[in-house]
Amino acid sequence: MADSGAPDFVSRHESFERWFQTPLGRALLASQRAVLDRELKAVTGARQLQVGLSHRLPLATGTDFAQRIIGCPAWHAHMPEGVAVCDAAELPFPGSSMDLVILHHTADFSTDPHQVLRESCRVLRGEGTIALIGFNPLSFWGVRRLLARQRLGPWGGRFLMRARMEDWLRLLGFELENSATYFCTLPLQRKKGGDRRYRVASQGKPHMLPVGAYYCILARKREYARIRPKLAWHQKKVITLPGAVSASGGCASKSSTSISECQIKQEQ
């Protein structure tokens, strides 16, 4: 079922944030936190930026960074320090200022997901890491979205193909380090026995088949060293060694003790 007109992502952000308070939403968030805590535990640096839907959904809180910043699209009262209200497609940070960028369903709920990746690439320093989380359309959750009559909760997202996101990252100069799907469970709010099933699914273990509810892509921004231009070869600056065929100025017949004097005279 296609959306009519331009999607109202502002209202969809609020609906998705409220959905995270449901049992299924809490289990999904626990799985994502477990995945990032495991995959990013060795990543360190000065600044970590999380761009998502809300400042109330922090991720990767156990990483070793001097500063953690959360970017969200809407302002709320009593926001803590370290939260920036901004558009994911136009981040208010200088270039090459972040060591880690986490995109938490940011591309799923954006009118221009490609621009979101470009902005993340701009603010990320060379050899920095990007962690991209998005819903997997090739899953039961993707089927559930196609059957949804209302675009509420996660069903208001785009559900972009993982292969497409990987291609976009490669075009932006990233090298993929890990890509897998997680949370292989039905998109149903369970009343009986749900806690046990959610607890197993929320452990954040990857699946052999790419049918998990969401994918997590880790990539590193590569910046190759510039090749220095070759120095121009000037014949007048060449110093002829004693005994050489092309020796000039009588220096070829002089002893090695007077080579430095001949060199100085030639340079003058």
C-alpha positions in Angstrom: 0.0 0.0 0.0 1.6 3.2 -1.1 1.5 6.4 0.8 -0.5 9.2 -0.7 1.4 12.5 -1.0 4.5 13.5 1.0 4.9 11.5 4.2 4.4 13.4 7.5 7.6 12.1 9.2 7.1 14.5 12.1 4.0 12.7 13.3 5.5 9.3 12.4 8.5 10.0 14.7 6.2 10.6 17.6 4.3 7.4 16.9 7.4 5.4 16.5 8.8 6.7 19.8 5.6 5.8 21.6 5.7 2.3 20.1 9.1 1.7 21.8 7.1 1.7 25.1 5.3 -1.5 24.1 6.7 -5.0 25.0 7.8 -5.6 21.4 9.3 -2.2 21.1 11.3 -2.6 24.4 12.6 -6.0 23.2 13.6 -4.6 19.8 15.5 -1.7 21.5 17.2 -4.1 23.9 18.4 -6.2 20.9 19.8 -3.1 19.2 21.6 -2.0 22.3 23.1 -5.4 22.8 24.3 -5.4 19.2 26.0 -2.0 19.4 27.5 -2.6 22.8 29.1 -5.8 21.4 30.2 -4.4 18.0 31.4 -1.0 19.2 33.2 -1.9 22.4 36.6 -1.5 20.8 35.8 1.8 19.1 37.2 4.8 20.9 37.6 8.5 20.1 36.7 12.0 21.1 33.1 12.4 19.9 30.2 10.1 19.4 27.1 11.2 17.6 23.8 9.4 17.5 21.2 10.7 15.0 17.8 9.2 15.6 14.2 9.8 16.5 14.4 10.8 20.1 16.9 11.7 22.8 15.0 9.2 25.1 16.4 6.2 23.1 20.2 6.4 23.8 22.4 3.7 22.3 26.0 2.6 22.8 26.2 4.2 26.2 29.1 2.0 27.2 31.6 3.2 24.6 34.8 5.0 25.5 34.2 8.5 24.1 34.9 11.8 25.8 31.7 13.3 24.5 28.4 11.8 23.4 25.9 13.8 21.4 22.4 12.9 20.4 20.7 14.6 17.5 16.9 14.5 17.3 14.4 16.2 15.0 12.1 17.8 17.6 12.5 19.9 20.7 11.1 18.7 24.0 11.0 20.3 27.4 13.6 19.4 30.0 16.1 18.1 27.4 19.4 17.1 29.0 22.8 18.4 28.0 24.4 16.9 24.9 21.2 16.9 22.8 21.0 18.9 19.6 17.8 19.5 17.8 18.6 19.2 14.1 17.6 17.8 10.7 19.5 14.6 9.9 19.9 15.8 6.3 21.6 19.0 7.5 23.7 18.4 10.6 25.0 21.5 12.5 28.5 20.1 13.0 31.7 20.9 11.3 33.3 18.5 8.9 35.5 15.7 10.2 34.4 16.4 13.8 33.0 13.0 14.8 34.7 9.7 15.5 31.5 7.6 15.5 28.1 8.2 14.0 25.1 6.0 14.8 22.1 6.3 12.6 19.1 4.8 14.5 16.4 4.2 11.9 17.3 7.7 10.6 17.2 6.8 6.9 14.0 4.9 7.4 12.2 8.0 8.6 13.7 10.6 6.2 12.5 12.2 3.0 16.0 12.1 1.6 17.9 9.0 3.0 20.8 9.4 0.7 21.4 13.0 1.9 21.4 11.6 5.5 24.3 9.3 4.6 26.2 12.2 2.9 25.8 14.4 5.9 27.0 11.6 8.2 30.0 11.1 5.9 30.8 14.8 6.0 30.9 15.1 9.8 32.8 11.8 10.2 36.6 12.0 10.3 38.8 9.8 8.2 39.0 6.2 9.5 35.9 7.0 11.6 33.1 4.4 12.1 29.4 4.6 11.1 26.8 2.2 12.5 23.5 2.2 10.5 20.4 0.5 11.8 17.3 0.1 9.6 14.3 -2.1 9.2 14.7 -5.1 6.9 12.0 -5.3 4.1 12.9 -8.9 3.5 11.4 -10.1 6.7 8.1 -10.8 8.4 8.3 -7.2 9.5 8.5 -6.1 5.9 5.4 -8.1 5.1 3.6 -6.6 8.1 4.4 -3.2 6.8 2.9 -3.9 3.4 -0.3 -5.1 5.0 -0.5 -2.2 7.4 -3.5 0.1 6.9 -2.1 2.9 9.0 1.5 4.1 9.1 1.9 4.0 12.8 4.8 2.9 14.9 7.6 1.2 12.8 5.2 0.7 9.9 5.6 4.4 9.0 9.2 3.8 8.0 10.6 3.2 4.5 12.2 -0.2 5.1 15.1 0.4 2.7 17.0 -2.6 1.3 20.2 -3.4 3.1 22.1 -4.0 -0.2 21.1 -0.5 -1.3 22.5 1.1 1.9 25.7 -0.9 1.5 26.1 0.4 -2.1 25.5 4.0 -1.0 28.1 3.7 1.7 30.7 2.3 -0.7 30.0 5.2 -3.1 30.7 7.6 -0.2 34.1 6.0 0.4 33.3 3.6 3.2 34.6 0.1 3.7 32.1 -2.4 5.1 33.3 -4.2 8.2 30.1 -6.0 9.3 26.6 -6.4 8.0 23.9 -8.7 9.4 20.2 -8.9 10.4 18.9 -9.4 13.9 15.7 -10.0 16.0 14.1 -12.8 14.1 10.7 -12.8 15.7 7.2 -12.2 14.5 6.0 -8.6 14.7 3.2 -9.4 17.2 2.5 -8.1 20.6 2.5 -11.3 22.7 0.5 -11.5 25.9 1.4 -15.1 27.0 4.9 -16.4 26.9 6.0 -13.2 25.2 8.6 -12.3 27.8 10.6 -15.5 27.2 10.5 -15.2 23.4 11.4 -11.5 23.6 14.3 -12.2 25.9 15.8 -14.7 23.5 15.3 -12.4 20.5 16.7 -9.3 22.4 20.1 -10.9 23.0 21.3 -9.4 19.7 22.6 -12.5 18.0 22.9 -12.4 14.2 21.1 -14.9 12.0 22.4 -17.0 9.2 19.4 -16.1 7.0 18.9 -12.4 6.3 15.4 -12.4 7.7 15.8 -10.5 10.9 13.6 -7.5 11.7 16.4 -5.0 11.3 19.9 -4.9 10.0 23.0 -3.2 11.4 25.8 -2.1 9.1 29.2 -1.2 10.4 31.5 0.7 8.0 34.7 2.7 8.2 35.4 5.9 6.3 38.5 5.5 4.3 40.7 8.5 3.5 43.8 7.5 1.5 47.0 9.5 1.8 47.6 12.0 -1.0 50.3 11.1 -3.5 53.0 13.8 -3.4 53.9 15.3 -6.8 57.3 14.4 -8.1 59.9 17.0 -7.7 61.0 18.8 -10.8 64.5 17.7 -12.0 66.7 20.7 -12.6 70.0 19.9 -14.3 71.7 23.0 -12.7 71.2 21.6 -9.3 72.8 18.3 -10.1 76.2 17.8 -8.4 78.7 15.9 -10.5 80.8 13.3 -8.7 84.6 13.2 -9.2 85.6 11.1 -12.1 82.2 11.3 -13.9 82.2 11.6 -17.7 80.1 14.7 -17.6 82.1 16.5 -14.9 82.6 20.1 -15.7 84.5 23.0 -14.3 87.6 20.9 -13.5 86.0 19.3 -10.5 86.6 15.8 -11.8 90.4 16.1 -11.2 90.1 17.3 -7.7 90.4 15.2 -4.6 87.5 14.2 -2.4 88.6 16.6 0.3 87.8 19.6 -2.0 84.5 18.3 -3.4 82.5 20.4 -1.0 84.3 23.5 -2.1 83.5 22.7 -5.8 79.9 22.1 -4.9 79.6 25.5 -3.2 81.2 27.2 -6.2 78.8 25.5 -8.7 75.8 26.4 -6.6 76.9 30.1 -6.6 
